[in-house]
Amino acid sequence: MNKAYSFPELQQKISEAQKILIALPSQPSFDQVASALSLFLSLQSSGKTVYVTCPTPMTVEYNHLVGIDKVTDKIQGSDLIVSFDYPADQIEKVSYNDDNGKPNLVIQVKNNAPRLSEKQARFSYAGAEVDLVIAVGVRDLNQISSVNALPQNLINLGIDPNTFFPDSLNVIDPQASSFSEVALGVISGLGLPLDQDIVQNILNGIWVKTNGLTHSQVTADTYEAVAICLRLGAQKPQTTPKKAEEVSPSRRIDESKPGKQPTYSLKNTPTQQPNVQENPPSDWFEPKIFKGSNV
């Protein structure tokens, strides 16, 4: 794809980052989720540690997107923190020992101090700091959960020119038909991995966003993106039928009466009766012979 994005800057930021967060807005569109998961799968295949977060839960409409189970509301780090609802000044010593290859954390309380109960223990995780944030359709940095997104460590992907973050690397393509088209442009432009799962997500996103390639925003780049996806093994999604409220009332079937056929309203159309003679001529069924004098 021939996209004029800031590929040198994109390459530098992504190559320098080891932990990357892909952030979605609240109640994201299908296309936004599809593009985010495409980036997630591609970056993960390139060896990066990647997280995908969204402030609101994923609904059933996203279920056939590959990687949807990886979307969480916050980042869960790998460092386990054990805290206790217990006065710190009553702790005598905290130590660690190895019990046949298994770590034990030993907390010794002071003499005459209340017994420390296991019910007073609380577990949490930390260490979820990331090197780079890729925002997909995010309009407000406060929507990015679990991390303080510094502008200089932020890549902003979008199709709306009004979503622009100062001091960040903005990849805004108002000519693109969808976020998924932008995601494919970034992936292919940077030479990141592309496999069947990735392109299937991209094609699904484009298909839904453009209503089966019927939207006026579809361009040559959109068709090229679809062609790339199909060549790499993606399957063309089934066309989604129109909702009942989108069907013209004159063409709806009355389902309350079983067996009744659809009726069509032909308003402002004059009724025309065919010109049929009730009594055909007597020679109607006789063979017709044409002579030279008749021509």
N, C-alpha and C positions, 0 to 999 in steps of 0.2 A: 504494500500500500504506500502511496506517495503522500504521506502526511508531513507537513512542515512544522513539526513540533520541535521543542528545544531539546533534541536528543543528546547533545554533549553534556548539558547540565543534568538531564535525567540520568544518563549513564554514570556520571560522577556521584550523584547522591545515592543511587541504588547500589553501586559497587562498593561504596564506603560503609553502607549500613549492613549490619548483621541481623538485627531484630527490627522488623517492620510491622507497623500497625496499619491495617486498611479500615478506615472508619466510615460507616454509613450513617445517614441522618435518621431521625425518628420517622417511622412509617415509610420506609423507602419504597420506591416503585419496583416492579419486577425487573425492569431493565437495569436499575441501579444495583440490585442484589446480584444479578447475573454477571455484570461487569466486574463487581468487586470479587466474586468467587473465581472468575477467570484470572484476574490478577493474582489472587491468593495461590491458585494451583500452579501458575507459571513461575512465580517467585519462589514458591516452596520447592519446585522441581529444580530450580537453579541453585539450591543449597541454602536459602535464607530461612530464618525462623520468622514465621508470619502469623499474625493474629488478625481476625476479623471481628469487629464489634458493631453492635447496633443497639441503641437505647431501648427499642421496643422489640418484643418477641417476634420470631418468624412465624408466619401463618402457613396454612396448608397449601396455599397457591404456589409457594416456592419449593415444594417438596421434591420435584423432579430435577432440581438443579444440583449438580454434583458439588459436594462439599458443604451443603446447607447445614449439616450437623456441626460444622466448625464455627458457626456464627454464635457469639456469646454477647452478653450485655456488658461485660467487663473483662479485662485481661487478668488471668490467674497466673501469677509468677511461679517459679520453681522453688523458692525458698520458703520452707515451712516455719511459721512463727507459733510458738506455744506461749500463751499468756495465762496468768492466773488471777482470779478475783481474790487476792490475798495481800495483806500489808507487806510491802517490800522490807520494812525494817524488822520483820519477824523471821526473815530468811537468814540462816547462818552461813550456808554455802551451797553453790551450784556446781556440780561436777559432771564429768562424762566418763563412761567406761565402755569397754568392748566386751560383749557377752556372746562368745562364739561367733564373732563376725557381725553381730547385731548391736547397734548403738543403744546405749541406755543413758538417759538424762536423769541425774540424781539431784533432787532438791532436798536439802536438809534444813529443817526449821530449828529455831533456837529452843533451848530448854524452857519448859513451861509455856511454850507458844501453842496456840490451837493447832490441831491436826490439819494438815493440808489434804483436802478431799479431791478425788479425781473429777467430781462434778464442778469444781472450781476452775478447771482447765478450759481454755478456749483456743481453737486452732484457726490460723489464717495463713495466707500466702503473700509473699512479697518478691521483689526482684523482677518486676514486670516492666522495667524501664525499656524503652525502645529507642532506636537510633533515628528512625524516620517514620513519619505519618503520611499516608496517602489518603486524602479525603475524597470520597466519591459522592458528589451531590450535596455536600454539607454546606449550609448557608451561614452557620454560626459556629465558631470554634468551641463555644460552650456545649455544643451537642456532642463533642467528642469525649466519650467517657473513659475513665480509668487512667488518663495520661494528660500531662500538661503539654500541649502541642506548641512548641516554639515555632514561630513563623519561618525561621531559617531552616528548620528541619521538617518542613511541610511541603508536600506536592498536592496541589489542588486540581482534580480532574473534573471537568464539567462540560456542558453544552450551552449554558446560559451565560452570556457576557456580563451579567450583573453580579455573578458570584465570583468575586475577585478579592483575594486576600493580599494586602500589602506585605512586602518583604518575603513572600513565599514564591515558590516556583509554580506558576499558574499554567495549566494546560487546558485552556478553554477553547473548544471548537464549535462555534455556533452553526457551522455548516454541516456538522455531523447529524445523522438521523437519530442517534442514540448514544448512551453512555457505552454500550457494548462495542459500538463502532470505534469510539475513542480508545477503549481498552485494547482492542485488536491493533489499532494503529501504534500504540505504545509498545505492546509486546513484540510485534513484528519489526518495528523500527529499531528496537534495542537488541534484537536477535535473541529474545528470551524463549524458553521452551514452549512449543505448541503441540498438544496432543489431542486425541479425539474428545476427551472429556472437556478440555478447555474450549475447543471450538464449538462443541455442542451447547455449552452455556452461552457463548457469544451469539450463536445463531438464534437460540431461544430468545435472548434479550432483544435482538434486532427485530425478530419476527413479531413479538408482542408489541414493542414500541411503535412499529410502523404499520401495525394491523395487517400483517401478511404482505408487506412491501407495497401497500396501497396509499400510504401517507404522502402528502405533497413534499415532505422534507427528504424523501428518498433521492439520492444522487448516484452518480457513477461510482463513487467510493463505496456506497452502500452495497451495490451489486457486486463490486469487487470483493468486499468483505464476505458476502454470502458465498461467492465462488470459492474463496479460500477455505471457508469452513466446510463446504461440501466436498472439496478435493481431499481434505484431511479426515474425512469419514463422518462428519456430522450428518444427521438425518433431518430432512425438512420437517418442521413441526406441522401437526395437523391444524388446518384452518379452524379457528374458533368460531362457531356459529354466532350470529347476532343475537343479542338479548331480545326478549319479547317486546320490550318497550321501543326497540329500534326498528321493529317491523311495522310497515304501514298498516293501519287498522283495516284497510280494505282487503288485505291479504292474509289476515289471521284466521286460523281455524277455530271454530267454536267447539272447544274441547268439552264443554258441559253437555253436549248432545252426542253420544257415541254414534259413529257411523256417518255423521253428517259431513259432507264434502265441503271444502273451502269455497266461499263465495267471493266474488270480486265485484267491486263497485266501479262502474264505468260512468262516472259523472260527466255531464256536458258532452256526451258522445251521442249523436243522433242514431236512433235505431233504424237500421236499413234492412228491409226484407228482400231476399233474393228474388229476381225476376224469373219466375217459373210458370210455364204454361201448363194448365191443367190438362188440355187435350192436344197432344202433338199432332202434326200433319199425318195424313193417311199413309204417305210414302216414307215415313220416318225410319221404319225398320227395313226398307228395301235397299239393296246395294246401290251405291252411287256410281254412275258411269260418266266419265268426263271425256268429251270429244274435243278434237282440235278446234272445232268451231266455237266451243264454249270458252276457250282460253283467251 
